[in-house]
Amino acid sequence: MPMPFQPEREAPPTAGLPLGLSDLAGEVPAPLTALAAAWLGVEQVQLECSGTAALTIALATLHEHARSRREVAIPAFTCPLVPLAIRRAGLVPRLVDVRPGHFDMDPQRLAEACTERTLAVVPTHLGGRTANVAAANAIAHAVGASTIEDAAQALGARIDGRFAGTYGDIGFFSLAAGKGLSIFEGGLLVARDEAWHERFRRVSRRMARWRPGWELRRTIELAGYAALYRPHGLGVAYGGPLRRALRRGDLLSAAGERFDANFPMHPVGRWRRAVGARAFGRLPAFIATTTAQAAARVPVLASIPGVHVFVDDGGTWPYLMLRLPDEATRDAVLRRLWSSRLGVGRMFLHALPDYEYLEDMPGGDDVPHARDFAARTLTITNSPWLDDASFAHVCAVIEAVVVSR
Ligand SMILES: *Cc1c(COP(=O)(O)O)cnc(C)c1O
């Protein structure tokens, strides 16, 4: 039955697992952490209130066992929440430039950055594409540091058959809105050596105190997400604010990157855990669907001259990540598509030194490849709600812009 008023369809920027009414109430198959542990093939999983909080707790725990080590090596192109988590744990982010044209840390630059002051190295997967964790492990272990795999955007991705996030000494995943499985905000923490879990729990009890106000807010936000994360709801919840921010020229708000150093840390309440547990069973099939869609769409994009599409075997596909010949071309594409309801946007706006709200970080004066990567990349949603005709339109716009330059 047609509704009297139905908002226009809008595709989300990433392929998040949609929630259904049946996720909001009813029986819980098993605790969310048990379901995640069984699927990931690890003994234990710890739930925190965000990926950022999970990283903070991992770092604070590591630091208790290596008091003289205060530096954490991270890619110079990553989520700005990562350096905020490092500072919150009382530590210092050290920026490492990426490989030319890529998001992964340059192994040689990483080796140069690692010393006896290094507590941890954070190899980072982006958009389901995996980083070279083996190289990071070797470089970190050579100086007595640990690796914390940032798999915030890679829940379900595999490297040589094993799950991303379980390759490093420690790994974390994000359950934030739009990142695969979501309880609006949440994070999962895993460790190769099970002994860490008891220590994580101790630190978590100290750092993440019960905050009823925050949990109430997240409960309302998750209910809103369940209601509006659908083709005719996203214009209200996501597209409208995005287009208003773009009209103001407020790119930080458009990209959702106005982050606060004082991010909340608190336990996740029972209702949100139950919602995640009920939805969890659908995640593998959803990943299979989005993987099949990406397999069909990547070759179409890759056939456009000058467009590089990031691919690998075994990853997940929340969005398709593209690198264009230069910044002007990328910006010309975004002028036509960012506000178009077709799920096109930017990943992170800047290399980390170029966020005004992040103070200076060691290594930040020499990250040309991270800046180049930030300037030339864009993302296209891999949500099944972007239908084939809309995807073809996106490709046609990109091709027209690239060819005209
Ligand atoms: C989103 C994200 C984080 C932080 O996760 P939250 O759950 O949003 O706190 C960390 N690293 C990367 C690469 C991310 O994309």
The ligand as an ORCA input file, in Angstrom:
! r2SCAN-3c Opt
* xyz 0 1
  C      35.445      3.414     13.270
  C      36.874      3.097     13.432
  C      37.472      3.030     14.680
  C      36.735      3.341     15.964
  O      35.655      2.483     16.180
  P      34.361      3.016     16.967
  O      33.573      1.783     17.245
  O      33.654      3.968     16.067
  O      34.844      3.661     18.209
  C      38.802      2.703     14.745
  N      39.516      2.463     13.627
  C      38.980      2.508     12.408
  C      39.815      2.204     11.217
  C      37.638      2.843     12.264
  O      37.093      2.912     11.045
*
